[in-house]
Amino acid sequence: MFSKKRVPFFIATIAILLFSESVFAESFSLSFGVPIYASFDNSWNGAFGGGSVKASSVAGFMVHVKFPLMFGIGLESYKTQINSPSSQVNDLELSTLMYDVSISLPVPVVNVTVGAGIGSASLSCQHASGSCSSLYEDGNIGSARQLWGQVGFPILPAVDIHASLHRVSTKIEGKSGVSNLNLNGNVIAVGASIGF
């Protein structure tokens, strides 16, 4: 006989089977994401005068692969359009390329991933004296690094949607007489992953 005391047990069991990724053994999962918001928390220092750094838009992609032992690798590539701090500077764009490593944490109900990345960033612009490459070393290509965290919410047994916060630091070295450009800030991304 089916008793009312067993109803919560059956509901919980069905919910776990439908919405918990951990019930299903994944060989690996593939995650795709897009950045939707970027911000900077410092000011221009040197070449373009003073003022705060503000992003007007960000676009690109983020791809991550998670392997069976909760270890993952990834690639991120995106471009951030920056509002000009001066009327003499236009078409400011910061291109970021990042290589990531990550680990998934054993948290129930949601999928939590933390990671770190290292890569490069380049600044392109036009100003009164020419382009940004006349101001910065190595053709205005600098270093980039990040720490990031992601929270995923299962919507099907092997599919989740997720949001991530990336704390990014970039440094582009100035030529003689030009200060180094340090751009630190946050990138928020959303995406989905599928397990196999």
C-alpha positions in Angstrom: 0.0 0.0 0.0 1.2 3.5 -0.8 1.2 5.7 2.3 1.2 9.4 2.6 4.4 9.2 4.7 6.3 8.0 1.6 5.2 10.9 -0.7 8.0 13.3 0.4 10.5 10.5 0.0 9.4 9.8 -3.6 9.3 13.5 -4.5 12.9 14.0 -3.1 14.1 10.9 -5.0 12.6 12.2 -8.3 14.1 15.7 -7.7 17.5 14.2 -7.1 17.4 12.1 -10.2 16.2 14.9 -12.4 18.2 17.8 -11.1 21.4 16.4 -9.6 24.3 16.1 -12.0 26.2 14.0 -9.4 23.9 11.0 -9.9 25.1 10.6 -13.4 28.7 9.6 -14.1 30.2 12.1 -16.5 33.2 11.3 -18.6 33.6 15.0 -19.1 31.5 18.2 -19.6 31.8 21.0 -22.1 30.9 24.5 -21.1 30.3 27.6 -23.3 29.9 31.1 -22.0 29.8 34.7 -23.1 30.9 37.8 -21.2 28.0 40.2 -20.6 29.5 42.9 -18.4 32.9 44.4 -17.7 34.1 47.0 -15.3 37.4 48.5 -14.2 38.3 49.7 -10.7 41.3 52.0 -11.4 42.1 55.2 -13.2 44.2 56.0 -16.2 47.8 56.6 -15.2 50.0 58.5 -17.6 49.5 58.4 -21.3 45.9 59.5 -21.5 45.8 61.8 -18.5 43.6 61.2 -15.5 40.1 59.9 -15.1 38.4 56.7 -14.3 38.4 53.8 -16.8 34.9 52.7 -17.9 33.9 49.9 -20.2 31.1 50.5 -22.7 30.7 46.9 -23.9 32.3 43.4 -23.9 32.0 40.6 -26.4 33.7 37.2 -26.9 33.6 33.6 -25.7 34.7 31.3 -23.0 35.1 27.5 -23.5 35.9 25.1 -20.6 36.3 21.3 -20.5 35.9 19.4 -17.2 37.4 16.0 -16.9 36.3 13.1 -14.6 38.4 14.0 -11.6 36.8 17.5 -11.3 39.8 19.1 -13.0 39.2 21.4 -16.0 41.0 23.5 -18.6 39.7 26.4 -20.6 40.2 29.2 -23.1 38.7 32.7 -23.0 38.9 35.4 -25.7 37.0 38.7 -25.5 37.3 42.3 -26.4 36.3 45.2 -24.1 35.4 48.6 -25.6 36.5 51.4 -23.3 35.1 54.9 -23.1 37.8 57.4 -24.0 39.2 59.4 -21.1 40.2 62.2 -23.5 38.9 63.8 -26.6 42.2 63.1 -28.3 41.9 59.3 -27.9 39.4 57.2 -29.7 38.6 53.6 -30.6 40.0 52.2 -27.3 39.7 48.4 -27.1 41.3 45.9 -24.7 41.7 42.4 -26.2 42.1 39.6 -23.6 43.2 36.0 -24.2 43.3 33.7 -21.2 44.2 30.1 -20.6 42.5 28.6 -17.5 42.7 25.7 -15.1 39.8 24.9 -12.8 38.5 22.5 -10.2 34.9 21.7 -9.4 33.9 21.7 -5.7 31.7 19.0 -4.2 28.8 21.2 -3.3 25.3 19.7 -3.3 22.4 21.0 -5.5 24.5 23.6 -7.4 27.7 23.1 -9.4 30.5 25.3 -8.1 33.8 25.7 -10.0 36.8 27.9 -9.1 39.8 28.6 -11.3 42.7 30.7 -12.3 44.0 31.9 -15.6 47.0 33.5 -17.3 47.4 35.0 -20.7 47.9 38.2 -22.6 46.1 41.5 -23.2 46.6 44.1 -25.9 45.3 47.7 -26.2 44.4 49.3 -29.5 43.6 52.9 -30.0 44.1 56.0 -32.0 45.3 59.2 -30.5 46.9 62.5 -31.6 50.4 61.0 -31.9 49.4 57.8 -33.7 48.4 54.5 -32.3 48.8 52.8 -28.9 51.8 50.8 -30.2 53.8 54.1 -30.1 53.2 54.4 -26.4 53.6 50.8 -25.1 56.3 48.1 -25.3 56.0 44.9 -27.4 53.4 46.3 -29.7 51.1 47.2 -26.8 50.8 43.5 -25.7 50.9 42.9 -22.0 50.2 40.2 -19.4 46.9 39.2 -18.0 45.9 37.0 -15.1 42.7 36.1 -13.3 40.9 34.3 -10.5 37.3 33.3 -11.2 34.4 31.4 -9.7 31.3 29.9 -11.3 27.9 28.7 -10.0 25.8 26.4 -12.2 22.2 25.4 -11.7 21.2 22.0 -13.2 18.1 22.2 -15.4 18.4 18.7 -16.8 20.4 15.7 -15.6 23.5 16.5 -17.6 22.8 20.2 -18.5 23.3 23.3 -16.4 23.2 27.0 -16.8 25.8 29.1 -15.0 27.1 32.5 -14.2 30.7 33.4 -13.4 32.7 36.2 -12.0 36.2 36.8 -13.2 38.6 39.1 -11.3 41.1 40.1 -14.0 44.4 42.1 -13.8 46.3 43.3 -16.9 49.6 45.1 -17.2 50.9 46.8 -20.3 54.4 48.3 -20.0 54.9 51.8 -21.2 57.8 52.9 -23.4 60.4 55.4 -22.0 58.5 58.3 -20.4 55.1 56.6 -20.5 53.7 55.0 -17.3 52.7 51.3 -17.2 49.1 50.8 -17.8 47.5 48.6 -15.1 43.8 47.7 -15.8 42.2 45.7 -13.0 38.5 44.9 -13.0 35.7 42.3 -13.2 34.1 40.4 -16.0 30.7 38.7 -15.5 29.7 35.9 -17.9 26.8 33.5 -18.4 26.6 30.2 -20.2 25.6 26.6 -20.2 27.4 23.2 -20.0 26.5 19.7 -21.1 27.9 16.5 -19.6 28.8 13.4 -21.6 
